[in-house]
Amino acid sequence: MSRNWQKHVFLFFLVLTPFLKNNAQESADSLLQLINSKSADEVHSGYMGLAEFYQRKDSTKAADYLAKVDEDIEELSDSTLHKLMVRKVVFYTQEYKNAEAVDFGKLILKEATERKDTFLIAETHKRISASYFRIYEYDSTLAHLKKASTYYKQLKDRTNYGLMIMREGGVYYAKGNYAEAMRKAFESTEIFKEIDQNLQLAHAYMQLGNIHYFLQAYQKASHYYALASDYYLMMKDSIGWAFSYSNLGLVKIEQDSFKLGLKIQLAALPIIQKSGREISVGNTYHYIGIAYLGLNQLDSADKYLKKSLKFNKRSNYLAGIAYDLKALGEIALNRKETDSALIFGKSAKAITDSIDNLEAKKEINLFFSKVYEAKNNSEQAYWHLKKYHELLDSTTLSDEKDIEQLAFEQQSQLERAQYELNLSHQRELLKEKENQSQQFLIIILSIIAVISIFFTGLISSTNRRNKYLNKELQDKQDLLESELKTKKSLLKEIHHRVKNNLQIISSMLSIQSQYIDDERVENIFRESRSRIMSMSLIHESLYKREDLDNALFSTYVKELIPQLVETYHVDESKVHLYMKINDLELSLDDSIPCGLIINEIISNSLKHAFPNGKEGNISIEMFKEDNGTIHLKIADDGIGFPEGVVPKNQDTFGFLLLYSLVEQLEAEIEVHNKEGVSFHVFWKPKEDKLLD
């Protein structure tokens, strides 16, 4: 049956071929007529059309016609100049002549600048940046992207402005600056959400997935890839869905789920092949080869990796070629062919040395370390392993200030959303009261009007009016209740996302701390994680609570204390914790500083109160006094402070943070250094509860 089908298709094309040839000839003839026109627009359009016509038929003719497109461009209209710029850059891109695309773009940019055509300037900067990116000139890419975004902002073109921000993130991601890449990706998602650009939003989620993938945050990467996949399906973009699905498969491969990853890649491959994007097809072949390599099916791995290499060489995708050569070296290494593995590695290194791709360089050095170890060359193995770790450190979020800033930005977004939610609720209440007043006035005026006419008409008119108003009031009440329910759900989602982002930051700190040899710096990272964890727990306790109006602070404290014990590796058989926490409701403005105060004091006791395995007790009490003041008491029976030490006068970070938080809480604090240490914090709770 398959052979018959092939015959039918073959016969169909035999019948159709003469018509295709006639149509093609007619097209070429019409284009030749255009170049003899007196209109410069038609002449240049003819030359461009002929170059495209001969692109796959006669490269010499195509090049000759293409060169004529550059002549006398000052005579072209704005619209024709823009169309020719796009078509010629696309032509160069298809031929993998990105340097020529840059030169042509600069020629158009000069003409557009002389015409003061802001839109064409912005579009040309965008095209030039894409060409620079393909030849790994990232600094030039960024320069043109920033210029393009400036012009799009002037044009109030939010879609392209967001796209430029997202591409800036892509450049930072390629350079290994994941903190800046993440900021740009988040910024672009907010823009696309505002203007309801779901397809671009899917691209942004894909980029966030890629960033988290290279940070080895695979669960978060899968989350963003799945989001992108859903948006592509919603937009009926099968190609985009296939790319996101393929990336999900790559995550599974990285998690050593080779069979599942292979199954996903094979499902995505046919759709990606239909896209005609050779680089993407080559990448998918590479992922399939890596999956087979993980399954130790070396012949299949070799087959698909060589397919990938063929596509990447055809498209001149240097990074892809380097990854393929490295993977082929892995196969040779598995076969104990260390000399062949070394040759593959050196070929890959020659390519990575010529491009700005930190991830590829990192992987090549790790590969060399394995090869030289197999060859018993410990000196070279150590040198490459050391180089790998240097590159690894340069491509991680090592700047603690950057991480804390990300946490602060997420916290600010939550507070802003809560403020807007409360403000919207107050406006709705005010509008409802105003509507009630208007309705009452209408009823009174109706009664007066009807009395002036006749008594019977008054009764019937009033009844009809009341029924109408009651229905309208009920409809508005139902609408308000629906909107309030939606906003409560939105607030819970915000708490959930902030909690997730804080956990990501905590995980990144944990990963970074593994590469720290200095115990003091490691302690700083541990304390930072503890503080971030305390804030994360507050948001977790809020979004898990079914009734946000009654989110109890006591629940948060009971979850925080055991995690602190685990963080500082305390022997619970020697240090006993006693908690007596009344059921209290705190506003978010009180919850954050109060939670951090508890974190600082308990952490201090766990670290210093019971040295050398000393046994002891830590107690925490929290209740509301008769005058409405909240009293927080934390005490231990440990060794206490050294004689003469006044906590308020200490310049350590922990005590400075503690007193700063007390001031933020508008509280008073008392410290007693007798039979251990006890802290007493008193403050009046804020009245602005969540969603009140």
N, C-alpha and C positions, 0 to 999 in steps of 0.2 A: 504493500500500500504506500509506503514511504517513497519508493522509486517512482510509482505512478504520479505521485504528487509533484516530485521534482521534474518529471517530464512535462506535466501540465504548465508548471511555472516557466520552464524553459521555452515551451511553445508560445506561451503568452508574450514573453519578452521578444521572441523572434517576430511576432506579429506587430508588436508595439514599436520595435526599434526604428523602422523607416519613418514613422510619424515623429519620434523623438529627434531623429536626425534633421528632418525638415524643419521642426520647430526651432532647433538649435541654430540652423543655418539662417532662418528668418531673423532670429534674435541678433546674430552677428551682423547681418545686413543692416538691420535698423540701427545698430550701434555705430556702424561705419557711416551711415547717413548723418548721425548726430555730430560727428567730429568735423563735418563739412558745413555745419550751421554757422550763422553769423553771431549767435548767442554764446557768450563765454560760458554760461552755466551749462548749456547743452553740450558744448565741445568737451568740457572737463568731465561731465557726467558720462559722455561716450567713451573717453579714454579709460575712466575707472571701470566702466562696464566691460570693456574689451579686456582689460587686465584680469578681471574676475573670470571672464569667459575662458581665457587661455591659461588660467592658473594651474589647472591639472592636465592641460593638453600640450602646451608649448611654453616652457618657462622663459625662453629668450624673448618671445613676443610679449608675454605678460610683463616682463621687466621693462621693456621698451615703452609700452603703453603706460605703465605705472609711473615712469620717470616724467612723462609729459603732464601728469596731474599737478606737479609742483610748479609748472610754468604759469606766470601771470595770474597768480591767485588773488592779487589785489583787485582784479576786475570782476571777481565773483560776488554774488549776492550773499548776505549773511546766512540764509538758510542753506544754500548750496554748499558754502564753505564748511558749515557744520556737518552736513551729511557726508561730504567727501572726507573730512577728517576722521569721522567714525569708520567709514568703509575702508579707508587705506590702513588705519591702525589695525583693524580686524584682519585685513589681508596679511600684514606683516606678522601678526600674532599667530595666524594659522600656519605661516611658513617658519615660525620660531625665529623671526628676525626682530628681536625686541630692541636691540640697539638702534636699528634703522627706524623703528617705530618712535623711539625717543627723539631722534633727530628730526623726523617729520613733524612730531608734536611741537617741538620748539619753533619750527618754521611757522606753523599755524598760530602758535601763541604770540609770536611777534606781530603777525598781521592782526590778530584779535585785539591786542593791546593798542595798536595804532587806531583801530576802529572804536575802541572803548566799549567793546561788546562784552559786558560782564558775564553773560550766560556762556558764551563761547570760551571765554577765559577759564571759567570754572570747569567746563566740560573737558577742556584740553589738559588742564592740570590733573584732572581725574584720570584721563587716559595715559598721560605720561607717567603718573605714579604707578599705575598697574604694570607698565612695561619695565620700569626700574625694578619693581618687586620681583619680576620673573628672572632678572639677571642678578638678583641678590644684592643690589645696591640700596640697602635699607635706609641709610641716612637721606639719600636723594628722594627715596619714596616718601619718607615722612615730610620732607620739606614741601613737596608738591601736594600732598594730602592736606597739610595745614593751610596752604594757600587756597586750595579748592574749597575747604570747609568755610574759610573766611568769606569767600565770594557767595557760596550757597546761603550762608547766613544773611548776607546783605540782600539776596534775592528772596529771602523768606521761604526757601525751598527746604522744608524740614526733612523730607524723605532723603534727599541726597546729602544733606548735612549729617543726618544720622548715619548714613552709609559711610561717609568719610570718617566719622568717629569710630565706627566699627572696624574699618580697614586700618586705622591707626593702631587699634588694639591688636589686629592681626600682625602688624609689623613688630610691635613690642613683644608679642608672643613668639615670633620667629627669632627675635634677638635674645630671647630668654628672660626678658623683664616681665615676669608674670604678674607682679603687683600692678604695674601700669596697664598691662593688657587687660587685667580683670576690671580695673576702673573704667576703661574705655568701653568694654563690653557691657558693663552694667549701665553706663551712661547711654549707650545706643539703645538698649532694651527699653529704657524709660521713654526715649524719644519715639520709638516705634509704637509703644503702647499708646502714647498720647495721640498719635495721628492714625492709629488703627491700621498699621502696615504689617499684617500678619506674616507675609512671606519674608520680609526683611527681619522680622522678629525671630522667625525660624532660623535664619542665617546667624543671628546674634547668639541664639541658644546653642547652635552648633559650635560657635567659637568658644563659648564658655565651657562646653564639653571638652573641647581640645585643650584648653588651659588646664582644667582639672585633670585631664588624662596625663599630661606631662608632669603634673604635680603628684601623680600616682594616687590621686583621690578618686579611685575608680567608681565608687558608689555614686559620688556627686556627678562625675562625668556621665555615667549611665543615665542619671536623672535628667541632665540637660539634653543628652542625645535623644532620650525618649520624648521630651518636650518638643524638640525640633521635629521629630518624626510625626508627632500628633499634628503639629501645625502644617507640615507639608501635606499630610493626608487631607486636612481640612481645606487646603488651597488646591487640592487635586494635582499636586506636583510630584509625580511618581519618581522623577530623577532625584529630587531633593530627598524624598523618603528613602530611596535606595542608598544614598550617601550616608544619611544618618543611621540607617539600619546596619550598614557596613561598619561604621564606627562602633556601634554597639557590639558587633562581632569582634572587633579588635580588642575591646575592653575584656571580653570573655577570654580571648587568647592570652592577654597579659595576666589574667587571673588563673591561667593554666587550665581553663575549661576548653581544651583544644577541639574536642569533638563538636561542642555547641558552637564555638566560634567559627569552625569550618563550615558547619551547616548554614549559619547566617550568611557567610561570605558567598557561598555557592548560590544562595537564594537571591542575593543582591546583584550578582555578576551579570545576568542577562539584561537587566534594566540599565545598568551602568554601561554595558557595551552598546546599547541602543543610543546612548547619549552622544556617542562619537568623540568623547573626551579622552584622548589617549593617555594623558597623565593619570586620570582617575581609573581607567581600565588597568593600567600598569600597577597602580597602588593596590587594587583589589587582587590581582594575581600575586602580588608580593605578600599580602595578608594570608592568602590561601597557602602559599609556600611556607610561611612561618608556622601556620597551624600544622601542616604535615611534618615540619621539622620538630615541633613539640611532641607529635605523636611518634617520632622516630621513624617515619616512613620517608627515608632519605631520597629514594628515587622520585617519588611524587613531588617532594619538596624541590628537588633539583629541576624538575620539569616546569613547574609554575614560576619559580624564581627566574629561570632563563626566559620565559615568556615575558615576565615583568621587565627584565633587562632589555629585551628587544623593543618594547613599547617606550621605555624611558630613554633609550638611545635615539629612537626616532623623533621624540619630542624634545630631545636635548635637556631632559630634566635631570640636572647633575646630582641633586641630593638623592633622588630616587635611584640613580645608577650606583651611587656610593652605598646606599642601604642594601641593594641587591648583591653587590660584590661582597659586602660584609657577611650577608646571609649565606652566600655560596661558600665563603670561607668557613662559616660555622659547620656546614655540611662536611667539608673536607676535614675539619677538626674532629668531628664525630667519627669519621672513617679512619682516624689516626694518621691522616695525610698532612702532617704539620707543615711541610715545605709548601705544598699547594695552598694551605690555609694562609701562610705568611704572604704568598704572592697576591692572593685575593685582597688581603688586608692592606698591603702597600698600594695596590691599585686604587682601593677605596680612599686611602689617606691622601693620595695625590689629588683626588677630586675635592675632598673636604678642605684641604689646605687652600684651595682656590676660591671657595665660597664662604659666605658668612652664615654658617649654620651650626650653632653651638651643640644642638642635640646630636647631630650626625658626628661631630668631632668627639663628643663624649662617648658615644657608642663604639666608635672605632678604637679609642684608647682602651676601653674595657675589653674589647675583642683581642687587641694585641697582648694585653696582660694575660689572657687565657692561653693564647698561642705560645708565648714565651715560657709560661709556666709548664706547658706540655713539653716544651723543648728543654726543660730544666735550666733555663736561663733566668735565674731568680733576679738578677740585677735589672734586666730589661723589663721583666714582669712587674717588679716593684715600681719602676719609673713610670710605666704607663698607668698602673693602678693609681699612683699618686696624681698623675695628670688628670685622670678620670674624676677623682674626688675634687680637684681644683675647679674643673669645669662644672661639676655637680653643684658646688657651693655657689658658683657664679650665676646659676640658673634657678636659684630658689629664693623664696621670700625671706632673706636673711635680715632685713632691716626691721627691727622690732617696732620702730616708730611707724613704718608703713602699715604693719599689721594692726597696731592700736588705732591708727587713723581709719582703717577699714571698719573696725568695730565701732568707732565713734560715729562714722557716717551711717551705718546701719541703725544705730540707736537713735540718731537724729531723725531718720526717716520714720521710725516708729512713733516718736513723740509728735512729729508733725501730723502724721495720720490720725493720731488720737485727738489732737487739738481740732483738726478739721471735722472729725466725727462729732465731737461735742458741740462745736459751733453750728454744724448742720442741724443737730437735734434741737438746739435752742431756737434756731430760726424757724424750724417746723412748728414748735410749740407756739411761738409768737404769731406765726401765720394762722394757726388754728384758732387762736383767741381773736385775731382780727376778723377771721371769717365768721366766727360766732357773733361778734358785735355787729357785723354787716347784716347777717341773717336776722338778728333781732330787730335791727332798724327797719329792714324790709317788712317784717311782720307787722310792726307798729304802724308804719305808713300805709300798709295794705288795709289794716283795720279801720284807720281814720278815713281812707278813701271810700271803703265799702259802706261805712256808717252814713257818710254824706249822701250816698245814693239810695240804698234801701237795706233794711235789716236782714232780710233773707239772703240777699246776695253776699252779705258780709260772712255768714256762716259757711256757705258753700265754697266761697273763694278762699277763706282761711283754711278749711280742711284740705283743699287741693294744694295750697301752698305748703302746709305743714308736711304732707306726704312727700312732696318733691324735695323739701329741704332735708327731711330725715334720710331719704335715700342718698342724696348727695353727701350728707355728713357721714353716713355709713361707708360710702365708697371711698371718701377721703381718709377715713379712719383705717380702712383695710389697706389702702395704699401706703399710709404712714407706717403701719405695722410691718408691711412687707419690706419697705425700705430700711426700717430699723433692723429687721432680721438680717437683711443682706449686709448691712454695715457691721453688725456684730460678727458675722461670718468673716468679713474682710479683716476685721481687727484680729480675730483669732489666727487667720492666715498670716497676717503681718508678724504676730508673735512667733508663729511657727517658723517663718522664714528667717527672722532675726536670730532665733535660737539655733537654727541650722548653720547660719553664717558664722555665729560665734563658735560653734563646734568645729567648723572648718578651720577657723583661725587657731583654735586650741590644737587641732591635729597638726597644722603646719608648724606650730611651735614645738610640738612633740617630735616631729620628724627632724626639725633643725637641731634640736637638743642632742640628737643621737651623734652628731658630728662635732660636739663640743668636748674638749678635754679639760677645760678650766672649770673646777668645781664651783667657784663663785658665780661664773656666768650661768652655769647649769642651774644653780639655785634661783637665780633671777628669772630664768625661763620657767622653772617650776612654779614660782610665786605668781608670775604673770598668767600662767595657765589656770592656777587656782582662782585668780580674780575673774578671769573671763568665764570660768566654769560657774562661779556664783551668779554672775549676770545671766548666763544661759539658763540656769535653773529657774530664775524668776520668770523668764518668758515661757519656759516649758510648763511651769505650774499654771500659768495663765491660759495657754492655749489648750491644755488638757482639761481644764475646768469646764464642765457643761454650762454652768451659770457664771458668766464673767462678772456679774454684779457681786458675787460672793466668793471671790478668789481669796482664800485664807492664807495669810503669811505664815502661819504655823506649819502648814503642809510643806512649804518651801524650806523652812529651817530644818525640819525632820529629814528632808532629803539631802540637804547640804552637808550636815555634820558627818554622816558616814562616809561621804565622798572625800572630805578633808582627811579623815582618818586613813583612808586608802591611799590618798596622794602622798602623805608623809610617812607611810609604812610603819604605823604605830602598832605596837603589840597590845591588842584590846584586852588581853588577860592581865596586863599591868596598869594600863591607863583606862579608867572607867568614866564613861560619859553619862551625865544625868540631865535630862531635859524636862522642864516644866513650862510649856508654852501654851498660854491661853489662846482660844480661837479669836484671832484679831484680823481685821480688814485694813489694809494699808493702800494708799494711793501709789501709783507707779513712781511719783517723785520721792516718796518715802521709802519704797521697797528697795530701790537700787542702792542708795547710800547705806541703809540699814543692813542689807545683805552683805555689803562689802565690809562694814564695821565688824559684823559677826565673823566674817572670813578672816580679817586681819587679827582679831584678838585670839580666836581659837587656834589659828595657824601659829601665832607666837607662843601660845601655851604648849602646843604639841611639839614645837621645835626646841624650846628652852626650859620649860618648867620641870622636866623630869629627865635630867641627864644620866648617862651611864645605866640605863635600864631601871631607873628609880620608879617605884609604883606610886600611883596617886589618883586623884579624882579631878574631873572638870565638870562644872555645872553651869547650865544656862537657864535662866528664868526670864519670862517676858509676860507682862500683864499690864492692864490699864488700872491706874489708881482712881480713887473716888472723884478727884477733880478733873478727870479726863486725860491726865498726863500718862504717857506710855513709859514704863520703867523696864529697861533692859539691863539684866545683871548677868555678868559672866565672871566666874571665879575658878581658881585652881588652888590646890594645897601643895604646890611645888616649892622650889627653892626661893621664889620671889626675886625681886630686883636687888642688885647689889646696893649696899648702904650708900646713901647720898645721891642715888640716881633719881632724877625727876623726869618722868616720861615726856612731859610737855616741852622740856628743854632739849630733848634729844634731836639730833639732825639726821637720824636714819630715815630711809624712805618709808619704812613701815609706819613709824610713829607720825611722820609728816602727813602721810596719806590718811591715817586714822583721825588726826585732829582736823584735817581739811574736810573729811566726810562729816564729822560732828558739826562743823560750822555750816556745811551745806544743808544738814538736817535741821539747822537752827536749834540745836540741842545743847545740853549741859552735860559734862562728864566729870565723874569723880573716880580717882584711882587710890585704892588702899593696899599698902604693902605690908600686910600683917598675916602671918600663917599662910603664906602664899600671896597671890595677887588677885584682887577683885576689881572689876570695872563696873561702874554704874552710869548708864546713859538715860537722860530724861528729856522728853520733848512732847510738844503738842502735835497731834497728827493733823495732816492737811485734810481739808474738807472735800477736795475735788476727787472723789472716788471714781474708779473706772466706769464710764458709760452712765454716770449720774446725770 
